[in-house]
Amino acid sequence: MTLQKILLLEDDIGLIDGLAYSLEKSGFEVEVARTVKEAERALCPKRDFVLYLFDVTLPDGNGFWLCEKLRGAGDQTPIIFLTASDEETSVIRGLDCGGDDYITKPFKLGELCSRIRALLRRSSGRNAEDGILRSGEVAINLAEGKVTLKGESIDLTGAEYRLLCLFLKNSGRVLTRDVILDKLWDGAGNYVDDNTLSVYVRRLREKLEEFPSAPEYLKTVRGIGYKWDLQSNKV
């Protein structure tokens, strides 16, 4: 059986030993890089890693820069940042540059492994099969531009439809408000501001959630943005 490979970019030797041991016990193969340059060598040519674990502060740079470089090159491998700070600005920067999740040091190794498994499950289901995006009882027929809930057709405006597609294509991933606003800016130049986004989110909840005031799927991540929560969706 071929083990799933993870690239760990971390310069703390003590943490490296514990992480590598825990990940290998969980069934992963771990390759360690202690600097950005070592990570770049490990990624050139691109290897078959299923996930990247990037520390933020490194001797020769930071994980944000490497994440941006990988995303710019089209590499969509899931990335989790290991950060010593849970400050909002740091979290937002990590998500804006293309990261999928973050965990604040110190953390429990069991929690990290659970986060990794959850992210791998979500990322494996991001791509639409046969032109259909599905999440729980919600389905989007991309070819026909139709949305159904429990098999019943749901009427959405163009902006609501684009927003829902964005969430389902990034199921389980936190999307900052800035990223969402950028994606919603359509080719006709129709501007979507922060207040309008809040209205669209509220309307989507009213159309898709059983209890819109206590959403089960379209969750607010306070101070950051929104997330379509797969934890509640049984696919």
For each residue, the residues with C-beta under 8 A, 3 or more apart:
1:
2:
3: 27 28 29
4: 27 28 29 50 51 120
5: 28 29 30 31 47 48 49 50
6: 23 28 29 30 31 49 50 51 52 53 116
7: 31 33 39 42 43 47 49 51 52 53
8: 16 19 20 23 30 31 32 33 53
9: 33 34 36 38 39 52 53 54 55 58 63 66
10: 15 16 19 32 33 34 53 55 82
11: 34 35 55 58 59
12: 15 16 55
13: 16 17
14: 17 18
15: 10 12 18 19 105
16: 8 10 12 13 19 20 32 34
17: 13 14 20 21
18: 14 15 21 22 109
19: 8 10 15 16 22 23 30 53 109 112
20: 8 16 17 23 24 30 32
21: 17 18 24 25
22: 18 19 25 26 109 110 112 113
23: 6 8 19 20 26 28 30 113 116
24: 20 21 27 28 29 30
25: 21 22
26: 22 23 113 116 117
27: 3 4 24
28: 3 4 5 6 23 24 116
29: 3 4 5 6 24
30: 5 6 8 19 20 23 24
31: 5 6 7 8 42 47 49
32: 8 10 16 20
33: 7 8 9 10 36 38 39 41 42
34: 9 10 11 16 38 58 59
35: 11 38 39 58 59 60 61
36: 9 33 39 40 58 60 61 62 63 65 66
37: 40 41 60
38: 9 33 34 35 41 42
39: 7 9 33 35 36 42 43 54 66
40: 36 37 43 44 66
41: 33 37 38 44
42: 7 31 33 38 39 47
43: 7 39 40 46 47 49 70 75
44: 40 41
45:
46: 43 75
47: 5 7 31 42 43
48: 5
49: 5 6 7 31 43 52 77
50: 4 5 6 77 78 120
51: 4 6 7 77 78 79 80 116 119 120
52: 6 7 9 49 67 70 77 78 79 80
53: 6 7 8 9 10 19 79 80 82 116
54: 9 39 63 66 67 79 80 81 82 99
55: 9 10 11 12 58 63 81 82 83
56: 62 63 64 81 82 83 84 85 90 94
57: 62 84
58: 9 11 34 35 36 55 61 62 63
59: 11 34 35
60: 35 36 37
61: 35 36 58 65 66
62: 36 56 57 58 65 66
63: 9 36 54 55 56 58 66 67 81 82 94
64: 56 67 68 81 93 94 97 99
65: 36 61 62 68 69
66: 9 36 39 40 54 61 62 63 69 70
67: 52 54 63 64 70 71 79 81 94 97 98 99
68: 64 65 71 72 97 98
69: 65 66 72 73
70: 43 52 66 67 73 75 77 79 98
71: 67 68 74 75 76 97 98
72: 68 69
73: 69 70
74: 71
75: 43 46 70 71
76: 71
77: 49 50 51 52 70
78: 50 51 52 100 101 119 120 123
79: 51 52 53 54 67 70 98 99 100 101
80: 51 52 53 54 99 100 101 102 103 112 115 116 119
81: 54 55 56 63 64 67 94 99 101 102 103
82: 10 53 54 55 56 63 102 103 105 107
83: 55 56 86 90 91 94 102 103 104 105
84: 56 57 104 105
85: 56 90 104
86: 83 90 91 104
87: 90 91
88: 91 92 223 224
89: 92 93
90: 56 83 85 86 87 93 94
91: 83 86 87 88 94 95 102 224
92: 88 89 95 96 176 178 224
93: 64 89 90 96 97
94: 56 63 64 67 81 83 90 91 97 99 102
95: 91 92 99 102 174 175 176 179 224 225
96: 92 93 176 178 179
97: 64 67 68 71 93 94
98: 67 68 70 71 79
99: 54 64 67 79 80 81 94 95 102
100: 78 79 80 119 123 173
101: 78 79 80 81 115 119 173 174
102: 80 81 82 83 91 94 95 99
103: 80 81 82 83 107 111 112 115
104: 83 84 85 86 107
105: 15 82 83 84
106:
107: 82 103 104 111 112
108: 111 112
109: 18 19 22 112 113
110: 22 113 114
111: 103 107 108 114 115
112: 19 22 80 103 107 108 109 115 116
113: 22 23 26 109 110 116 117
114: 110 111 117 118
115: 80 101 103 111 112 118 119
116: 6 23 26 28 51 53 80 112 113 119 120
117: 26 113 114 120 121
118: 114 115 121 122 172 231
119: 51 78 80 100 101 115 116 122 123 172
120: 4 50 51 78 116 117 123 124
121: 117 118 124 125 230
122: 118 119 125 126 171 172 173 230
123: 78 100 119 120 126
124: 120 121
125: 121 122 171 230 235
126: 122 123 169 170 171
127:
128: 131 132 133 140 142 169
129: 132
130:
131: 128 141 142 143
132: 128 129 139 140 141 142
133: 128 139 140 142 165 168 169
134: 138 139 140 168 235
135: 138 139 168 171 217 228 230 233 235
136: 217 232 233 234 235
137: 149 150 233
138: 134 135 147 148 149 164 168 208 217 233
139: 132 133 134 135 147 148
140: 128 132 133 134 146 147 161 164 165 168
141: 131 132 144 145 146 147 148
142: 128 131 132 133 145 165
143: 131
144: 141
145: 141 142 161
146: 140 141 153
147: 138 139 140 141 153 154 156 161 164
148: 138 139 141 151 152 153 154
149: 137 138 152 154 207 208
150: 137
151: 148
152: 148 149
153: 146 147 148
154: 147 148 149 207 208
155: 207
156: 147 160 161 164 204 207
157: 160 161 203
158: 161 162 186
159: 162 163 184 186 192 200
160: 156 157 163 164 200 203 204 207
161: 140 145 147 156 157 158 164 165
162: 158 159 165 166 183 184 186
163: 159 160 166 167 180 184 200 201 204
164: 138 140 147 156 160 161 167 168 204 208
165: 133 140 142 161 162 168 169
166: 162 163 169 170 175 180 183 184
167: 163 164 170 171 175 218 226 227 228
168: 133 134 135 138 140 164 165 171 228
169: 126 128 133 165 166
170: 126 166 167 173 175 228
171: 122 125 126 135 167 168 228 230 233
172: 118 119 122 227 228 229 230 231
173: 100 101 122 170 227
174: 95 101 221 224 225 226 227
175: 95 166 167 170 179 180 225 226 227
176: 92 95 96 179 180 224 225
177: 180 181 194 197 224 225 226
178: 92 96 181 182 225
179: 95 96 175 176 182 183 225
180: 163 166 175 176 177 183 184 197 225 226
181: 177 178 184 185 192 193 194 197
182: 178 179 185
183: 162 166 179 180
184: 159 162 163 166 180 181 192 197 200
185: 181 182 189 190 191 192
186: 158 159 162 189 190
187:
188:
189: 185 186
190: 185 186
191: 185
192: 159 181 184 185 196 197 200
193: 181 196 197
194: 177 181 197 198
195: 198 199
196: 192 193 199 200
197: 177 180 181 184 192 193 194 200 201
198: 194 195 201 202
199: 195 196 202 203
200: 159 160 163 184 192 196 197 203 204
201: 163 197 198 204 205 218 220 226
202: 198 199 205 206 212
203: 157 160 199 200 206 207
204: 156 160 163 164 200 201 207 208 218
205: 201 202 208 209 212 215 218
206: 202 203 209 212
207: 149 154 155 156 160 203 204
208: 138 149 154 164 204 205 217 218
209: 205 206 212 215 216 217 218
210: 216
211: 214 215 216
212: 202 205 206 209 215
213:
214: 211
215: 205 209 211 212 218 219 220
216: 209 210 211 229 232
217: 135 136 138 208 209 228 229 232 233
218: 167 201 204 205 208 209 215 226 227 228 229
219: 215 226 227 228 229
220: 201 215 226
221: 174 224 225 226 227
222:
223: 88
224: 88 91 92 95 174 176 177 221
225: 95 174 175 176 177 178 179 180 221
226: 167 174 175 177 180 201 218 219 220 221
227: 167 172 173 174 175 218 219 221
228: 135 167 168 170 171 172 217 218 219
229: 172 216 217 218 219 232 233
230: 121 122 125 135 171 172 233 235
231: 118 172
232: 136 216 217 229
233: 135 136 137 138 171 217 229 230
234: 136
235: 125 134 135 136 230
